[in-house]
């Protein structure tokens, strides 16, 4: 049994990312279950302290960043499984997991930086209007139909060979992760904006269909064939949001 597990571990080096994503999903729904309805949205948006009316409190930033990081781990880690596998298999046997770990770190770093910017800016923006969520979904649908979206998705599928060993391999894996994150953020920015506009109360249930849409676009070899159905699905979601 142990030998079989070890063989699977080396044959599928990307799979350690799966339990991390699953744990993030469990943490998200656990937080929703134990937190009073609507409570987490207060520190995210109305987070000015008495002594510091000009900016969000440290506790509010921690809460917002915790939710953001969990959301990124749950939604985006599964989308990089093919890229992480390619990085691992392109490395020497003894550094497969090292290369994959560096790539994953490089991928997550820009997302965390984006979360810091978002968490800092949200209190200044204030509570989003009720119709903003539907408008954000329509914007996301329009973005799906642009040539830029298809181009960025195609770039996500391009995986050039990396140096197999040494410091060049480490820097190559890091650079690959940073570039991959940049293309993902460029492709998914409108969907993430819709997530933010939804507010915490609706964010958890929205993550499931949006994750399915993102994974469909990332895993298909012909993204130009799926962007129109995805755009149609977003329009339907926008219409439903207007009715509820």
C-alpha positions in Angstrom: 0.0 0.0 0.0 2.8 2.4 0.9 4.7 1.6 -2.2 1.6 2.2 -4.4 1.0 5.5 -2.7 4.6 6.5 -3.3 4.4 5.5 -6.9 1.2 7.5 -7.3 2.8 10.5 -5.5 5.6 10.5 -8.1 3.5 9.7 -11.1 1.0 12.4 -10.4 3.1 15.1 -8.7 0.4 17.8 -9.1 -2.2 16.0 -6.9 -0.9 17.4 -3.5 -2.6 20.7 -4.7 -6.0 18.9 -4.7 -6.3 18.4 -0.9 -5.2 22.0 -0.4 -8.1 23.2 -2.6 -10.6 20.9 -0.9 -9.5 22.1 2.5 -10.0 25.7 1.4 -13.5 24.9 0.2 -14.3 23.2 3.5 -13.0 26.2 5.4 -15.1 28.6 3.4 -18.3 26.7 4.0 -17.4 26.1 7.7 -16.9 29.8 8.2 -20.3 30.5 6.6 -21.9 27.9 8.9 -20.5 29.3 12.1 -20.7 33.0 11.4 -24.0 34.9 11.7 -25.5 35.8 8.4 -24.1 39.0 6.9 -21.6 39.5 9.8 -18.4 39.1 7.8 -19.4 41.8 5.3 -19.2 44.5 8.0 -15.5 44.4 8.5 -14.9 44.1 4.8 -16.8 47.2 3.8 -17.4 49.3 7.0 -14.1 48.8 8.7 -13.0 52.3 9.9 -11.9 52.5 13.4 -12.6 55.3 15.7 -9.0 56.3 16.0 -8.3 55.9 12.3 -11.2 57.1 10.3 -9.0 57.4 7.2 -8.5 53.7 6.6 -9.6 50.1 7.4 -8.6 48.5 10.7 -6.0 45.8 10.9 -8.6 43.3 12.0 -10.8 44.1 9.0 -7.9 43.6 6.6 -7.1 40.3 8.2 -10.6 39.1 7.8 -10.8 40.2 4.2 -7.5 38.7 3.3 -8.3 35.4 5.0 -11.5 35.2 2.9 -9.6 36.2 -0.3 -6.8 33.7 0.2 -9.3 30.9 0.8 -11.2 31.9 -2.3 -8.1 31.9 -4.4 -6.9 28.5 -3.1 -10.4 26.9 -3.6 -11.1 28.4 -7.0 -7.8 28.8 -8.7 -5.5 26.0 -7.5 -7.5 23.3 -9.4 -7.1 25.3 -12.6 -3.3 25.1 -12.5 -3.1 21.3 -12.1 -2.1 20.8 -15.8 0.5 23.6 -15.6 1.9 22.3 -12.3 2.1 18.8 -13.7 4.0 20.1 -16.8 6.4 21.9 -14.5 7.0 18.9 -12.3 7.5 16.5 -15.2 9.8 18.9 -17.0 12.1 18.9 -13.9 14.7 16.4 -12.9 13.3 13.5 -10.9 14.8 14.6 -7.5 13.4 18.2 -7.8 9.9 17.5 -9.2 8.1 18.7 -6.1 10.5 21.6 -5.6 9.9 22.9 -9.0 6.1 22.6 -8.6 6.2 24.3 -5.2 8.2 27.2 -6.6 5.8 27.5 -9.5 2.8 27.5 -7.2 4.3 30.1 -5.0 4.9 32.3 -8.0 1.3 31.8 -9.1 -0.2 32.6 -5.7 1.9 35.7 -5.0 0.2 38.0 -7.5 -3.2 36.9 -6.3 -2.3 37.7 -2.7 -1.0 41.1 -3.8 -4.3 41.7 -5.7 -6.1 40.7 -2.5 -4.2 43.3 -0.5 -5.1 46.0 -3.0 -8.8 44.9 -2.9 -8.9 44.7 0.9 -7.5 48.2 1.2 -9.7 49.7 -1.4 -13.1 48.2 -0.4 -13.7 50.3 2.7 -13.2 53.5 0.7 -15.7 52.3 -1.9 -18.4 51.5 0.6 -21.3 49.1 0.4 -21.9 48.1 -3.2 -25.4 49.0 -4.6 -27.8 46.0 -4.9 -27.8 46.1 -8.7 -24.0 46.2 -9.0 -23.7 42.4 -8.9 -26.0 42.0 -12.0 -24.1 44.7 -13.8 -20.8 43.1 -13.0 -22.0 39.8 -14.4 -23.1 41.5 -17.6 -19.6 43.1 -17.8 -18.1 39.7 -17.3 -20.3 38.3 -20.1 -19.2 41.0 -22.5 -15.5 40.4 -21.5 -16.0 36.7 -22.5 -16.9 37.8 -26.0 -13.8 39.9 -26.6 -10.8 38.6 -28.4 -8.6 39.5 -25.4 -10.3 36.8 -23.3 -9.7 34.1 -25.8 -6.1 35.2 -26.3 -5.3 35.1 -22.6 -6.9 31.7 -22.3 -4.7 30.4 -25.2 -1.6 31.9 -23.5 -2.5 29.9 -20.4 -2.3 26.7 -22.4 1.2 27.5 -23.8 3.8 25.8 -21.7 7.4 26.2 -22.9 10.2 23.9 -21.6 12.0 25.0 -18.5 15.6 24.4 -17.5 15.7 21.0 -15.7 18.0 21.8 -12.8 19.9 24.4 -10.9 19.1 28.0 -10.1 18.0 28.6 -13.7 15.3 26.0 -13.1 14.2 27.7 -9.9 14.0 31.1 -11.4 12.3 29.6 -14.5 9.6 27.9 -12.3 9.1 31.2 -10.4 8.8 33.2 -13.6 6.4 30.6 -15.1 4.2 31.0 -12.0 4.2 34.8 -12.1 3.4 34.8 -15.8 0.7 32.2 -15.4 -0.9 34.2 -12.7 -0.8 37.4 -14.8 -2.7 35.7 -17.7 -5.2 34.1 -15.2 -5.9 37.5 -13.6 -6.2 39.1 -17.0 -8.7 36.4 -18.1 -10.7 36.2 -14.8 -10.7 39.8 -13.6 -14.3 40.4 -14.6 -15.5 37.2 -12.8 -13.6 38.2 -9.7 -15.1 41.6 -9.8 -18.5 40.0 -9.9 -17.5 38.0 -6.8 -16.6 41.1 -4.9 -19.8 42.9 -6.0 -21.9 40.0 -4.8 -21.0 40.6 -1.1 -20.1 37.9 1.4 -23.7 36.7 1.9 -23.9 35.5 -1.8 -20.2 34.8 -2.4 -20.1 31.2 -1.3 -22.9 29.9 -3.5 -21.6 32.0 -6.4 -18.1 30.4 -6.1 -19.4 27.0 -7.2 -20.8 27.9 -10.6 -18.0 30.4 -11.3 -15.4 27.8 -10.4 -17.0 25.4 -12.9 -17.0 28.1 -15.6 -13.3 29.0 -15.0 -12.2 25.3 -15.0 -14.2 24.7 -18.2 -12.4 27.5 -19.9 -8.9 26.6 -18.5 -9.1 22.9 -19.3 -10.6 23.0 -22.8 -8.1 23.0 -25.7 -10.4 25.3 -27.7 -11.4 28.2 -25.5 -13.0 30.0 -28.4 -15.7 27.4 -28.4 -16.8 27.8 -24.8 -16.7 31.6 -24.3 -20.1 32.2 -25.9 -21.9 29.5 -23.7 -20.1 30.9 -20.7 -21.2 34.4 -21.6 -24.8 33.2 -22.0 -24.6 31.5 -18.6 -23.4 34.8 -17.0 -26.3 36.7 -18.5 -28.7 34.1 -17.1 -27.1 34.5 -13.7 -27.4 38.3 -14.0 -31.1 38.0 -14.8 -31.7 35.7 -11.9 -29.9 38.0 -9.5 -32.2 40.8 -10.6 -35.3 38.8 -9.7 -34.2 37.6 -6.2 
